[in-house]
Structures are given as structure tokens and as C-alpha cells.
């Protein structure tokens, strides 16, 4: 499905609906495809309070929603190997039952639980994106 920045609210809502209660969400796409931008819009739809930004250097950010739910946002881009993820307890986050939003999940592929919700974003031109849910 094609979308632009103007459609972000609708796309984030559709993403939440398509996830159907799954708590591990994988965002795939090349650098600059809009993974973090979509995650920000999804977090806003989920009622996150405060600043939403990419955890590029911290690896994980923890957000609190207006309903008291915790949401975790991961950016695995800087990980050298899966051992680093195990060292900070990534499996405990995955097992928490909270929503976990993952960028660059291919860096921890063997640690991912089954039945993850995948969102693939592809650039179409300077103004548009294609998005696929699986």
C-alpha cells in the first residue's frame, strides 16, 4: 500500500489494527525509509507521553503511555553481534508481554520469538513509501 507523510496517522492506525495483539513488531526498510517516523506515529496513536526518538545509541528506549502501558523501542543497528543483545537482557524485554518495536531486527534474528508482526517499508520516490504487513 502506498502512503505519504500526510497519510501517517491513518497508516499508524492500520498498523496497530493489523498487529492483532502481537507484541513484537519488526520494522524493515533501508536507512531513511521512515521506520523511526512510523514508530513515532504509532507511539502517538498508542498514547505515549513525552519525547519519542530513535534509540540509536542507547539501543532501547522505554516509553510510558497515558494508560500506564510500557512500550519498548529498539534500534539494533550498532550491535556488533547477538551476544551484546543477550548481555543487556533483550529476551526479558521480548518476554515481558509489552509492545516491542524493533528497528534493524536482522541483527538479532535468531533471538526473535515466533509470530512477530512485520512492517516492511520501501521508498518509492522522495515523497512516497510502500508498506507491507505480514
C-alpha positions in Angstrom: 0.0 0.0 0.0 1.3 3.4 -0.9 1.5 6.3 1.6 3.0 9.8 2.1 3.7 11.8 5.3 0.1 13.1 5.1 -1.2 9.6 5.5 1.0 8.7 8.5 -1.9 8.9 11.1 -4.0 6.5 9.0 -1.1 4.2 8.3 -0.1 4.1 12.0 -3.7 3.2 12.9 -3.8 0.5 10.3 -0.5 -0.9 11.6 -1.9 -1.2 15.1 -5.0 -2.9 13.8 -3.0 -5.3 11.7 -0.7 -6.3 14.6 -3.7 -8.1 16.1 -2.3 -8.3 19.7 1.2 -9.4 18.7 3.7 -7.6 20.9 7.0 -7.9 18.8 6.9 -5.6 15.8 9.7 -5.7 13.3 10.2 -2.6 11.1 12.2 -3.4 7.9 13.5 -0.9 5.4 16.7 0.7 4.2 18.2 3.6 6.0 16.0 6.6 5.6 12.9 4.6 4.6 10.9 6.0 7.5 11.0 3.3 10.2 11.5 5.7 13.1 9.0 8.2 11.7 6.3 5.5 11.5 7.2 4.3 15.0 6.8 7.8 16.4 3.3 8.0 14.8 2.4 4.5 16.2 3.5 5.6 19.6 1.4 8.7 19.4 -1.6 6.6 18.5 -0.9 4.3 21.5 -0.9 7.4 23.8 2.8 7.6 24.6 3.6 10.5 26.8 6.8 12.5 26.2 9.5 12.5 23.6 9.8 9.6 21.1 13.2 9.3 19.4 15.4 6.6 17.9 17.4 4.7 20.5 20.4 4.6 18.1 23.0 5.0 20.9 21.1 3.6 23.8 19.8 0.6 21.9 16.4 0.7 23.7 14.1 3.4 24.8 11.2 2.9 27.2 8.0 4.9 26.7 5.0 5.1 29.0 1.5 5.5 27.6 -1.3 7.5 29.1 -2.9 4.2 30.1 0.2 3.2 32.0 1.4 0.6 29.5 5.2 0.4 28.8 6.4 0.3 25.2 9.9 -0.6 24.2 11.6 0.8 21.1 14.8 -0.9 20.0 17.4 0.1 17.4 19.9 -2.7 16.9 21.8 -1.0 14.1 25.0 -0.5 16.2 25.1 -4.0 17.7 28.2 -6.0 16.7 26.6 -9.4 17.5 23.7 -11.1 19.2 25.7 -11.6 22.4 25.5 -7.8 23.0 21.7 -8.1 22.9 21.7 -11.0 25.3 24.0 -9.1 27.7 21.5 -6.3 28.2 18.6 -8.8 28.6 16.8 -8.5 25.3 14.9 -11.7 25.9 13.4 -10.4 29.1 12.0 -7.4 27.1 10.6 -9.8 24.5 9.0 -12.0 27.2 7.6 -9.0 29.1 4.3 -9.0 27.1 4.8 -5.3 26.4 4.9 -4.0 22.8 8.5 -4.1 21.5 9.1 -2.0 18.3 12.3 -3.2 16.6 14.5 -1.5 14.0 17.3 -3.5 12.4 16.0 -6.7 13.9 18.0 -8.8 11.4 21.0 -8.2 13.8 19.2 -10.4 16.4 17.3 -12.7 14.1 18.0 -15.9 16.0 16.7 -14.3 19.2 13.4 -13.3 17.8 10.3 -15.1 19.1 7.9 -16.7 16.6 4.9 -14.9 15.4 6.4 -11.4 15.1 4.5 -8.7 13.3 6.5 -7.4 10.3 6.2 -4.0 8.7 8.2 -3.5 5.6 8.7 0.0 4.3 10.1 0.7 0.8 11.0 4.0 -0.8 9.1 4.8 -3.9 10.3 8.3 -4.5 11.1 11.4 -2.5 7.5 11.7 -1.3 6.1 8.2 -1.0 6.5 4.9 0.6 5.1 1.4 0.1 4.2 -0.5 3.2 3.5 -4.2 3.7 2.3 -6.0 6.8 3.0 -9.7 7.5 
